[in-house]
Amino acid sequence: MLNGECIGVVCCTFEIVACTKTLYIMSLAVHPLYRCRGIGAMLLDFAIAKAESHRVPLVRLHVQVSNGSAIQFYQKRGFVIAETTKNYYNRCIPADAYVMQKQLQA
């Protein structure tokens, strides 16, 4: 929040994926006027710290295959592309998404 305006958000949940405790990031967004100021990195760091405090060894998320800036953002922070999910998005073209993940020290 800045002057009563929401400038960024991270929404995540704990899940079990293939018998592994996982933090799944459902959404991470920063208002366009406030991008490239480290806010997204702070939000991601906050989510990762929550995972670590719960001893969760893996963080996962989906990102549209054409979203180069988001892919680069996550790769710069240690995420790797683990798989591709075909037709993940209902209203986006392309509809495919990468599953990106980061292994944590649990």
Biopython code that builds the backbone (N, CA, C, O; Angstrom):
import numpy as np
from Bio.PDB.StructureBuilder import StructureBuilder

atoms = [
    (1, "MET", "N", (0.845, -1.174, 0.000)),
    (1, "MET", "CA", (0.000, 0.000, 0.000)),
    (1, "MET", "C", (0.895, 1.244, 0.000)),
    (1, "MET", "O", (1.904, 1.308, 0.702)),
    (2, "LEU", "N", (0.504, 2.198, -0.787)),
    (2, "LEU", "CA", (1.182, 3.480, -0.834)),
    (2, "LEU", "C", (0.102, 4.543, -0.943)),
    (2, "LEU", "O", (-0.651, 4.576, -1.916)),
    (3, "ASN", "N", (0.029, 5.408, 0.054)),
    (3, "ASN", "CA", (-1.009, 6.438, 0.093)),
    (3, "ASN", "C", (-2.408, 5.847, -0.089)),
    (3, "ASN", "O", (-3.250, 6.422, -0.778)),
    (4, "GLY", "N", (-2.642, 4.699, 0.532)),
    (4, "GLY", "CA", (-3.946, 4.058, 0.473)),
    (4, "GLY", "C", (-4.230, 3.287, -0.803)),
    (4, "GLY", "O", (-5.320, 2.740, -0.965)),
    (5, "GLU", "N", (-3.261, 3.235, -1.713)),
    (5, "GLU", "CA", (-3.442, 2.530, -2.981)),
    (5, "GLU", "C", (-2.625, 1.246, -2.979)),
    (5, "GLU", "O", (-1.449, 1.249, -2.614)),
    (6, "CYS", "N", (-3.251, 0.155, -3.387)),
    (6, "CYS", "CA", (-2.545, -1.121, -3.502)),
    (6, "CYS", "C", (-1.635, -1.050, -4.728)),
    (6, "CYS", "O", (-2.108, -0.838, -5.844)),
    (7, "ILE", "N", (-0.327, -1.227, -4.517)),
    (7, "ILE", "CA", (0.615, -1.173, -5.632)),
    (7, "ILE", "C", (1.200, -2.537, -5.969)),
    (7, "ILE", "O", (1.878, -2.689, -6.984)),
    (8, "GLY", "N", (0.941, -3.534, -5.118)),
    (8, "GLY", "CA", (1.445, -4.874, -5.396)),
    (8, "GLY", "C", (0.752, -5.900, -4.537)),
    (8, "GLY", "O", (0.231, -5.594, -3.465)),
    (9, "VAL", "N", (0.756, -7.140, -5.031)),
    (9, "VAL", "CA", (0.087, -8.214, -4.301)),
    (9, "VAL", "C", (0.761, -9.541, -4.625)),
    (9, "VAL", "O", (1.212, -9.770, -5.748)),
    (10, "VAL", "N", (0.820, -10.405, -3.625)),
    (10, "VAL", "CA", (1.210, -11.792, -3.847)),
    (10, "VAL", "C", (0.167, -12.658, -3.155)),
    (10, "VAL", "O", (-0.200, -12.414, -2.006)),
    (11, "CYS", "N", (-0.301, -13.663, -3.865)),
    (11, "CYS", "CA", (-1.310, -14.583, -3.338)),
    (11, "CYS", "C", (-0.763, -15.993, -3.515)),
    (11, "CYS", "O", (-0.424, -16.397, -4.627)),
    (12, "CYS", "N", (-0.679, -16.736, -2.424)),
    (12, "CYS", "CA", (-0.112, -18.072, -2.506)),
    (12, "CYS", "C", (-0.804, -19.010, -1.529)),
    (12, "CYS", "O", (-1.532, -18.581, -0.634)),
    (13, "THR", "N", (-0.561, -20.299, -1.723)),
    (13, "THR", "CA", (-1.170, -21.320, -0.883)),
    (13, "THR", "C", (-0.208, -22.491, -0.733)),
    (13, "THR", "O", (0.643, -22.729, -1.590)),
    (14, "PHE", "N", (-0.357, -23.207, 0.360)),
    (14, "PHE", "CA", (0.440, -24.413, 0.556)),
    (14, "PHE", "C", (-0.304, -25.589, -0.054)),
    (14, "PHE", "O", (-1.519, -25.712, 0.101)),
    (15, "GLU", "N", (0.434, -26.459, -0.752)),
    (15, "GLU", "CA", (-0.141, -27.628, -1.415)),
    (15, "GLU", "C", (0.794, -28.822, -1.233)),
    (15, "GLU", "O", (1.940, -28.678, -0.807)),
    (16, "ILE", "N", (0.281, -29.985, -1.562)),
    (16, "ILE", "CA", (1.110, -31.183, -1.670)),
    (16, "ILE", "C", (1.143, -31.553, -3.149)),
    (16, "ILE", "O", (0.099, -31.779, -3.760)),
    (17, "VAL", "N", (2.348, -31.615, -3.724)),
    (17, "VAL", "CA", (2.521, -31.987, -5.126)),
    (17, "VAL", "C", (3.495, -33.159, -5.163)),
    (17, "VAL", "O", (4.640, -33.039, -4.726)),
    (18, "ALA", "N", (3.037, -34.284, -5.684)),
    (18, "ALA", "CA", (3.870, -35.492, -5.768)),
    (18, "ALA", "C", (4.509, -35.799, -4.411)),
    (18, "ALA", "O", (5.709, -36.054, -4.318)),
    (19, "CYS", "N", (3.693, -35.769, -3.377)),
    (19, "CYS", "CA", (4.108, -36.079, -1.995)),
    (19, "CYS", "C", (5.104, -35.074, -1.415)),
    (19, "CYS", "O", (5.785, -35.383, -0.437)),
    (20, "THR", "N", (5.201, -33.887, -1.997)),
    (20, "THR", "CA", (6.121, -32.855, -1.516)),
    (20, "THR", "C", (5.337, -31.614, -1.113)),
    (20, "THR", "O", (4.513, -31.110, -1.876)),
    (21, "LYS", "N", (5.605, -31.126, 0.104)),
    (21, "LYS", "CA", (5.000, -29.856, 0.523)),
    (21, "LYS", "C", (5.509, -28.756, -0.399)),
    (21, "LYS", "O", (6.705, -28.659, -0.677)),
    (22, "THR", "N", (4.582, -27.934, -0.864)),
    (22, "THR", "CA", (4.900, -26.918, -1.863)),
    (22, "THR", "C", (4.175, -25.618, -1.540)),
    (22, "THR", "O", (3.041, -25.628, -1.061)),
    (23, "LEU", "N", (4.843, -24.501, -1.808)),
    (23, "LEU", "CA", (4.157, -23.214, -1.799)),
    (23, "LEU", "C", (3.845, -22.898, -3.252)),
    (23, "LEU", "O", (4.752, -22.808, -4.079)),
    (24, "TYR", "N", (2.561, -22.730, -3.569)),
    (24, "TYR", "CA", (2.153, -22.393, -4.925)),
    (24, "TYR", "C", (1.792, -20.917, -4.971)),
    (24, "TYR", "O", (0.907, -20.464, -4.244)),
    (25, "ILE", "N", (2.479, -20.168, -5.825)),
    (25, "ILE", "CA", (2.185, -18.749, -6.009)),
    (25, "ILE", "C", (1.110, -18.642, -7.086)),
    (25, "ILE", "O", (1.358, -18.903, -8.263)),
    (26, "MET", "N", (-0.081, -18.255, -6.658)),
    (26, "MET", "CA", (-1.213, -18.134, -7.580)),
    (26, "MET", "C", (-1.132, -16.844, -8.383)),
    (26, "MET", "O", (-1.513, -16.802, -9.553)),
    (27, "SER", "N", (-0.631, -15.791, -7.739)),
    (27, "SER", "CA", (-0.566, -14.494, -8.405)),
    (27, "SER", "C", (0.490, -13.626, -7.738)),
    (27, "SER", "O", (0.606, -13.597, -6.513)),
    (28, "LEU", "N", (1.250, -12.926, -8.552)),
    (28, "LEU", "CA", (2.182, -11.903, -8.075)),
    (28, "LEU", "C", (2.088, -10.773, -9.088)),
    (28, "LEU", "O", (2.371, -10.965, -10.270)),
    (29, "ALA", "N", (1.692, -9.603, -8.627)),
    (29, "ALA", "CA", (1.490, -8.487, -9.550)),
    (29, "ALA", "C", (1.904, -7.176, -8.893)),
    (29, "ALA", "O", (1.757, -6.990, -7.685)),
    (30, "VAL", "N", (2.424, -6.274, -9.721)),
    (30, "VAL", "CA", (2.791, -4.928, -9.281)),
    (30, "VAL", "C", (2.154, -3.940, -10.253)),
    (30, "VAL", "O", (2.209, -4.126, -11.469)),
    (31, "HIS", "N", (1.550, -2.890, -9.705)),
    (31, "HIS", "CA", (0.935, -1.838, -10.522)),
    (31, "HIS", "C", (1.975, -1.350, -11.545)),
    (31, "HIS", "O", (3.131, -1.129, -11.185)),
    (32, "PRO", "N", (1.576, -1.182, -12.812)),
    (32, "PRO", "CA", (2.531, -0.788, -13.856)),
    (32, "PRO", "C", (3.359, 0.453, -13.530)),
    (32, "PRO", "O", (4.525, 0.522, -13.918)),
    (33, "LEU", "N", (2.794, 1.424, -12.836)),
    (33, "LEU", "CA", (3.547, 2.644, -12.518)),
    (33, "LEU", "C", (4.640, 2.418, -11.481)),
    (33, "LEU", "O", (5.501, 3.276, -11.290)),
    (34, "TYR", "N", (4.611, 1.267, -10.808)),
    (34, "TYR", "CA", (5.564, 1.009, -9.727)),
    (34, "TYR", "C", (6.490, -0.164, -10.021)),
    (34, "TYR", "O", (7.183, -0.645, -9.125)),
    (35, "ARG", "N", (6.507, -0.622, -11.255)),
    (35, "ARG", "CA", (7.386, -1.729, -11.625)),
    (35, "ARG", "C", (8.834, -1.260, -11.718)),
    (35, "ARG", "O", (9.113, -0.066, -11.827)),
    (36, "CYS", "N", (9.742, -2.222, -11.673)),
    (36, "CYS", "CA", (11.196, -1.985, -11.757)),
    (36, "CYS", "C", (11.713, -1.181, -10.572)),
    (36, "CYS", "O", (12.689, -0.442, -10.703)),
    (37, "ARG", "N", (11.072, -1.319, -9.425)),
    (37, "ARG", "CA", (11.506, -0.643, -8.198)),
    (37, "ARG", "C", (11.796, -1.644, -7.080)),
    (37, "ARG", "O", (12.011, -1.255, -5.933)),
    (38, "GLY", "N", (11.802, -2.930, -7.419)),
    (38, "GLY", "CA", (12.096, -3.951, -6.425)),
    (38, "GLY", "C", (10.897, -4.448, -5.640)),
    (38, "GLY", "O", (11.045, -5.278, -4.743)),
    (39, "ILE", "N", (9.714, -3.952, -5.965)),
    (39, "ILE", "CA", (8.515, -4.340, -5.210)),
    (39, "ILE", "C", (8.168, -5.802, -5.469)),
    (39, "ILE", "O", (7.852, -6.539, -4.535)),
    (40, "GLY", "N", (8.224, -6.224, -6.721)),
    (40, "GLY", "CA", (7.950, -7.623, -7.044)),
    (40, "GLY", "C", (8.929, -8.553, -6.351)),
    (40, "GLY", "O", (8.541, -9.601, -5.837)),
    (41, "ALA", "N", (10.200, -8.169, -6.338)),
    (41, "ALA", "CA", (11.213, -8.985, -5.656)),
    (41, "ALA", "C", (10.929, -9.062, -4.161)),
    (41, "ALA", "O", (11.095, -10.121, -3.556)),
    (42, "MET", "N", (10.505, -7.957, -3.561)),
    (42, "MET", "CA", (10.173, -7.974, -2.127)),
    (42, "MET", "C", (8.977, -8.876, -1.853)),
    (42, "MET", "O", (8.967, -9.613, -0.867)),
    (43, "LEU", "N", (7.974, -8.821, -2.716)),
    (43, "LEU", "CA", (6.804, -9.682, -2.543)),
    (43, "LEU", "C", (7.187, -11.157, -2.688)),
    (43, "LEU", "O", (6.738, -12.002, -1.913)),
    (44, "LEU", "N", (8.015, -11.455, -3.679)),
    (44, "LEU", "CA", (8.464, -12.831, -3.875)),
    (44, "LEU", "C", (9.306, -13.291, -2.686)),
    (44, "LEU", "O", (9.140, -14.413, -2.208)),
    (45, "ASP", "N", (10.203, -12.436, -2.210)),
    (45, "ASP", "CA", (11.019, -12.772, -1.038)),
    (45, "ASP", "C", (10.146, -13.047, 0.179)),
    (45, "ASP", "O", (10.435, -13.954, 0.960)),
    (46, "PHE", "N", (9.086, -12.272, 0.343)),
    (46, "PHE", "CA", (8.156, -12.474, 1.456)),
    (46, "PHE", "C", (7.518, -13.860, 1.368)),
    (46, "PHE", "O", (7.458, -14.583, 2.363)),
    (47, "ALA", "N", (7.043, -14.229, 0.175)),
    (47, "ALA", "CA", (6.409, -15.540, -0.012)),
    (47, "ALA", "C", (7.409, -16.664, 0.240)),
    (47, "ALA", "O", (7.076, -17.659, 0.883)),
    (48, "ILE", "N", (8.626, -16.510, -0.262)),
    (48, "ILE", "CA", (9.651, -17.534, -0.062)),
    (48, "ILE", "C", (10.004, -17.657, 1.416)),
    (48, "ILE", "O", (10.214, -18.765, 1.909)),
    (49, "ALA", "N", (10.070, -16.537, 2.126)),
    (49, "ALA", "CA", (10.348, -16.574, 3.569)),
    (49, "ALA", "C", (9.253, -17.330, 4.313)),
    (49, "ALA", "O", (9.541, -18.065, 5.258)),
    (50, "LYS", "N", (8.006, -17.156, 3.899)),
    (50, "LYS", "CA", (6.900, -17.908, 4.508)),
    (50, "LYS", "C", (7.084, -19.404, 4.269)),
    (50, "LYS", "O", (6.897, -20.212, 5.180)),
    (51, "ALA", "N", (7.448, -19.765, 3.052)),
    (51, "ALA", "CA", (7.685, -21.181, 2.749)),
    (51, "ALA", "C", (8.806, -21.731, 3.622)),
    (51, "ALA", "O", (8.680, -22.814, 4.195)),
    (52, "GLU", "N", (9.892, -20.989, 3.721)),
    (52, "GLU", "CA", (11.027, -21.446, 4.529)),
    (52, "GLU", "C", (10.659, -21.567, 6.000)),
    (52, "GLU", "O", (11.100, -22.497, 6.674)),
    (53, "SER", "N", (9.857, -20.638, 6.503)),
    (53, "SER", "CA", (9.470, -20.691, 7.917)),
    (53, "SER", "C", (8.580, -21.894, 8.216)),
    (53, "SER", "O", (8.493, -22.332, 9.363)),
    (54, "HIS", "N", (7.922, -22.427, 7.195)),
    (54, "HIS", "CA", (7.098, -23.631, 7.343)),
    (54, "HIS", "C", (7.836, -24.885, 6.855)),
    (54, "HIS", "O", (7.248, -25.959, 6.729)),
    (55, "ARG", "N", (9.124, -24.724, 6.587)),
    (55, "ARG", "CA", (9.974, -25.829, 6.111)),
    (55, "ARG", "C", (9.432, -26.486, 4.845)),
    (55, "ARG", "O", (9.446, -27.708, 4.698)),
    (56, "VAL", "N", (8.965, -25.657, 3.960)),
    (56, "VAL", "CA", (8.463, -26.120, 2.663)),
    (56, "VAL", "C", (9.631, -26.058, 1.671)),
    (56, "VAL", "O", (10.230, -24.999, 1.488)),
    (57, "PRO", "N", (9.954, -27.186, 1.034)),
    (57, "PRO", "CA", (11.163, -27.229, 0.211)),
    (57, "PRO", "C", (11.022, -26.761, -1.236)),
    (57, "PRO", "O", (12.017, -26.689, -1.956)),
    (58, "LEU", "N", (9.797, -26.442, -1.673)),
    (58, "LEU", "CA", (9.602, -26.152, -3.088)),
    (58, "LEU", "C", (8.579, -25.041, -3.282)),
    (58, "LEU", "O", (7.530, -25.027, -2.638)),
    (59, "VAL", "N", (8.898, -24.102, -4.183)),
    (59, "VAL", "CA", (7.965, -23.041, -4.580)),
    (59, "VAL", "C", (7.681, -23.234, -6.065)),
    (59, "VAL", "O", (8.599, -23.417, -6.864)),
    (60, "ARG", "N", (6.400, -23.191, -6.423)),
    (60, "ARG", "CA", (5.993, -23.394, -7.818)),
    (60, "ARG", "C", (5.006, -22.308, -8.247)),
    (60, "ARG", "O", (4.337, -21.691, -7.418)),
    (61, "LEU", "N", (4.934, -22.092, -9.556)),
    (61, "LEU", "CA", (3.994, -21.128, -10.125)),
    (61, "LEU", "C", (3.818, -21.423, -11.601)),
    (61, "LEU", "O", (4.609, -22.159, -12.191)),
    (62, "HIS", "N", (2.795, -20.858, -12.193)),
    (62, "HIS", "CA", (2.587, -20.916, -13.640)),
    (62, "HIS", "C", (2.861, -19.527, -14.224)),
    (62, "HIS", "O", (2.572, -18.508, -13.596)),
    (63, "VAL", "N", (3.414, -19.507, -15.416)),
    (63, "VAL", "CA", (3.622, -18.253, -16.132)),
    (63, "VAL", "C", (3.354, -18.511, -17.616)),
    (63, "VAL", "O", (3.759, -19.537, -18.164)),
    (64, "GLN", "N", (2.671, -17.572, -18.249)),
    (64, "GLN", "CA", (2.349, -17.725, -19.674)),
    (64, "GLN", "C", (3.642, -17.829, -20.482)),
    (64, "GLN", "O", (4.584, -17.070, -20.253)),
    (65, "VAL", "N", (3.686, -18.770, -21.426)),
    (65, "VAL", "CA", (4.911, -19.033, -22.181)),
    (65, "VAL", "C", (5.415, -17.806, -22.941)),
    (65, "VAL", "O", (6.606, -17.717, -23.241)),
    (66, "SER", "N", (4.542, -16.874, -23.251)),
    (66, "SER", "CA", (4.946, -15.677, -23.998)),
    (66, "SER", "C", (5.337, -14.505, -23.093)),
    (66, "SER", "O", (5.706, -13.442, -23.592)),
    (67, "ASN", "N", (5.263, -14.682, -21.779)),
    (67, "ASN", "CA", (5.556, -13.587, -20.845)),
    (67, "ASN", "C", (7.046, -13.578, -20.498)),
    (67, "ASN", "O", (7.458, -13.972, -19.407)),
    (68, "GLY", "N", (7.825, -13.119, -21.457)),
    (68, "GLY", "CA", (9.276, -13.125, -21.310)),
    (68, "GLY", "C", (9.788, -12.363, -20.108)),
    (68, "GLY", "O", (10.740, -12.802, -19.462)),
    (69, "SER", "N", (9.177, -11.226, -19.791)),
    (69, "SER", "CA", (9.665, -10.439, -18.652)),
    (69, "SER", "C", (9.431, -11.172, -17.335)),
    (69, "SER", "O", (10.278, -11.120, -16.443)),
    (70, "ALA", "N", (8.292, -11.854, -17.201)),
    (70, "ALA", "CA", (8.031, -12.616, -15.974)),
    (70, "ALA", "C", (8.958, -13.823, -15.884)),
    (70, "ALA", "O", (9.486, -14.121, -14.813)),
    (71, "ILE", "N", (9.159, -14.512, -16.992)),
    (71, "ILE", "CA", (10.059, -15.671, -17.001)),
    (71, "ILE", "C", (11.456, -15.240, -16.580)),
    (71, "ILE", "O", (12.091, -15.894, -15.752)),
    (72, "GLN", "N", (11.932, -14.144, -17.147)),
    (72, "GLN", "CA", (13.259, -13.625, -16.802)),
    (72, "GLN", "C", (13.313, -13.203, -15.331)),
    (72, "GLN", "O", (14.311, -13.461, -14.658)),
    (73, "PHE", "N", (12.270, -12.569, -14.828)),
    (73, "PHE", "CA", (12.191, -12.157, -13.425)),
    (73, "PHE", "C", (12.383, -13.361, -12.507)),
    (73, "PHE", "O", (13.183, -13.317, -11.572)),
    (74, "TYR", "N", (11.643, -14.434, -12.782)),
    (74, "TYR", "CA", (11.735, -15.618, -11.925)),
    (74, "TYR", "C", (13.062, -16.348, -12.100)),
    (74, "TYR", "O", (13.634, -16.827, -11.121)),
    (75, "GLN", "N", (13.558, -16.441, -13.330)),
    (75, "GLN", "CA", (14.844, -17.110, -13.544)),
    (75, "GLN", "C", (15.971, -16.380, -12.821)),
    (75, "GLN", "O", (16.870, -17.014, -12.270)),
    (76, "LYS", "N", (15.926, -15.070, -12.822)),
    (76, "LYS", "CA", (16.944, -14.271, -12.126)),
    (76, "LYS", "C", (16.946, -14.569, -10.632)),
    (76, "LYS", "O", (17.951, -14.362, -9.952)),
    (77, "ARG", "N", (15.819, -15.053, -10.127)),
    (77, "ARG", "CA", (15.677, -15.341, -8.699)),
    (77, "ARG", "C", (15.726, -16.838, -8.397)),
    (77, "ARG", "O", (15.272, -17.285, -7.344)),
    (78, "GLY", "N", (16.281, -17.602, -9.331)),
    (78, "GLY", "CA", (16.550, -19.011, -9.075)),
    (78, "GLY", "C", (15.489, -20.002, -9.494)),
    (78, "GLY", "O", (15.620, -21.194, -9.216)),
    (79, "PHE", "N", (14.443, -19.542, -10.156)),
    (79, "PHE", "CA", (13.412, -20.458, -10.636)),
    (79, "PHE", "C", (13.848, -21.065, -11.965)),
    (79, "PHE", "O", (14.548, -20.433, -12.757)),
    (80, "VAL", "N", (13.421, -22.298, -12.189)),
    (80, "VAL", "CA", (13.688, -22.975, -13.457)),
    (80, "VAL", "C", (12.357, -23.447, -14.044)),
    (80, "VAL", "O", (11.381, -23.658, -13.324)),
    (81, "ILE", "N", (12.344, -23.605, -15.353)),
    (81, "ILE", "CA", (11.158, -24.150, -16.015)),
    (81, "ILE", "C", (11.170, -25.656, -15.806)),
    (81, "ILE", "O", (12.109, -26.343, -16.207)),
    (82, "ALA", "N", (10.118, -26.160, -15.173)),
    (82, "ALA", "CA", (10.038, -27.585, -14.853)),
    (82, "ALA", "C", (9.226, -28.362, -15.878)),
    (82, "ALA", "O", (9.516, -29.526, -16.156)),
    (83, "GLU", "N", (8.217, -27.724, -16.433)),
    (83, "GLU", "CA", (7.348, -28.404, -17.402)),
    (83, "GLU", "C", (6.482, -27.368, -18.104)),
    (83, "GLU", "O", (6.456, -26.198, -17.723)),
    (84, "THR", "N", (5.779, -27.815, -19.129)),
    (84, "THR", "CA", (4.822, -26.970, -19.847)),
    (84, "THR", "C", (3.432, -27.561, -19.666)),
    (84, "THR", "O", (3.231, -28.764, -19.830)),
    (85, "THR", "N", (2.477, -26.704, -19.327)),
    (85, "THR", "CA", (1.083, -27.121, -19.210)),
    (85, "THR", "C", (0.333, -26.581, -20.424)),
    (85, "THR", "O", (0.196, -25.369, -20.591)),
    (86, "LYS", "N", (-0.146, -27.478, -21.258)),
    (86, "LYS", "CA", (-0.893, -27.084, -22.455)),
    (86, "LYS", "C", (-2.276, -26.565, -22.069)),
    (86, "LYS", "O", (-2.927, -27.111, -21.178)),
    (87, "ASN", "N", (-2.714, -25.513, -22.744)),
    (87, "ASN", "CA", (-4.062, -24.948, -22.569)),
    (87, "ASN", "C", (-4.390, -24.622, -21.111)),
    (87, "ASN", "O", (-5.506, -24.869, -20.653)),
    (88, "TYR", "N", (-3.429, -24.074, -20.395)),
    (88, "TYR", "CA", (-3.631, -23.718, -18.987)),
    (88, "TYR", "C", (-4.587, -22.528, -18.852)),
    (88, "TYR", "O", (-5.457, -22.515, -17.980)),
    (89, "TYR", "N", (-4.414, -21.533, -19.722)),
    (89, "TYR", "CA", (-5.228, -20.319, -19.638)),
    (89, "TYR", "C", (-6.461, -20.438, -20.531)),
    (89, "TYR", "O", (-6.371, -20.886, -21.675)),
    (90, "ASN", "N", (-7.611, -20.031, -19.997)),
    (90, "ASN", "CA", (-8.858, -20.100, -20.756)),
    (90, "ASN", "C", (-9.033, -18.938, -21.722)),
    (90, "ASN", "O", (-9.606, -19.106, -22.798)),
    (91, "ARG", "N", (-8.542, -17.758, -21.347)),
    (91, "ARG", "CA", (-8.831, -16.552, -22.135)),
    (91, "ARG", "C", (-7.582, -15.855, -22.653)),
    (91, "ARG", "O", (-7.626, -14.674, -22.999)),
    (92, "CYS", "N", (-6.472, -16.576, -22.709)),
    (92, "CYS", "CA", (-5.216, -15.977, -23.177)),
    (92, "CYS", "C", (-4.701, -16.728, -24.397)),
    (92, "CYS", "O", (-4.912, -17.932, -24.543)),
    (93, "ILE", "N", (-4.031, -16.002, -25.254)),
    (93, "ILE", "CA", (-3.357, -16.607, -26.393)),
    (93, "ILE", "C", (-1.911, -16.138, -26.344)),
    (93, "ILE", "O", (-1.675, -14.930, -26.365)),
    (94, "PRO", "N", (-0.943, -17.024, -26.282)),
    (94, "PRO", "CA", (-1.101, -18.474, -26.235)),
    (94, "PRO", "C", (-1.636, -18.941, -24.876)),
    (94, "PRO", "O", (-1.440, -18.284, -23.854)),
    (95, "ALA", "N", (-2.305, -20.074, -24.893)),
    (95, "ALA", "CA", (-2.946, -20.605, -23.684)),
    (95, "ALA", "C", (-2.002, -21.446, -22.830)),
    (95, "ALA", "O", (-2.337, -21.797, -21.699)),
    (96, "ASP", "N", (-0.827, -21.770, -23.362)),
    (96, "ASP", "CA", (0.104, -22.631, -22.633)),
    (96, "ASP", "C", (0.847, -21.860, -21.547)),
    (96, "ASP", "O", (1.051, -20.650, -21.642)),
    (97, "ALA", "N", (1.242, -22.597, -20.513)),
    (97, "ALA", "CA", (1.981, -21.999, -19.398)),
    (97, "ALA", "C", (3.169, -22.878, -19.042)),
    (97, "ALA", "O", (3.126, -24.100, -19.189)),
    (98, "TYR", "N", (4.220, -22.237, -18.575)),
    (98, "TYR", "CA", (5.332, -22.968, -17.975)),
    (98, "TYR", "C", (5.045, -23.123, -16.493)),
    (98, "TYR", "O", (4.511, -22.217, -15.854)),
    (99, "VAL", "N", (5.400, -24.268, -15.958)),
    (99, "VAL", "CA", (5.462, -24.426, -14.513)),
    (99, "VAL", "C", (6.906, -24.113, -14.152)),
    (99, "VAL", "O", (7.834, -24.779, -14.611)),
    (100, "MET", "N", (7.081, -23.092, -13.325)),
    (100, "MET", "CA", (8.423, -22.736, -12.868)),
    (100, "MET", "C", (8.511, -23.093, -11.392)),
    (100, "MET", "O", (7.531, -22.992, -10.655)),
    (101, "GLN", "N", (9.695, -23.508, -10.976)),
    (101, "GLN", "CA", (9.848, -23.887, -9.579)),
    (101, "GLN", "C", (11.231, -23.531, -9.064)),
    (101, "GLN", "O", (12.191, -23.367, -9.817)),
    (102, "LYS", "N", (11.285, -23.419, -7.746)),
    (102, "LYS", "CA", (12.545, -23.130, -7.064)),
    (102, "LYS", "C", (12.647, -24.052, -5.860)),
    (102, "LYS", "O", (11.739, -24.126, -5.033)),
    (103, "GLN", "N", (13.767, -24.752, -5.781)),
    (103, "GLN", "CA", (14.043, -25.630, -4.647)),
    (103, "GLN", "C", (14.609, -24.779, -3.516)),
    (103, "GLN", "O", (15.505, -23.964, -3.734)),
    (104, "LEU", "N", (14.084, -24.971, -2.310)),
    (104, "LEU", "CA", (14.541, -24.218, -1.144)),
    (104, "LEU", "C", (15.335, -25.123, -0.207)),
    (104, "LEU", "O", (15.262, -26.348, -0.298)),
    (105, "GLN", "N", (16.085, -24.505, 0.685)),
    (105, "GLN", "CA", (16.760, -25.243, 1.753)),
    (105, "GLN", "C", (15.754, -25.430, 2.867)),
    (105, "GLN", "O", (15.482, -24.496, 3.621)),
    (106, "ALA", "N", (15.197, -26.621, 2.982)),
    (106, "ALA", "CA", (14.153, -26.854, 3.998)),
    (106, "ALA", "C", (14.715, -27.538, 5.227)),
    (106, "ALA", "O", (13.978, -27.808, 6.175)),
]
sb = StructureBuilder()
sb.init_structure("model")
sb.init_model(0)
sb.init_chain("A")
sb.init_seg("    ")
for serial, (resi, resn, name, xyz) in enumerate(atoms, 1):
    if name == "N":
        sb.init_residue(resn, " ", resi, " ")
    sb.init_atom(name, np.array(xyz, "f"), 0.0, 1.0, " ", f" {name:<3s}", serial, name[0])
structure = sb.get_structure()
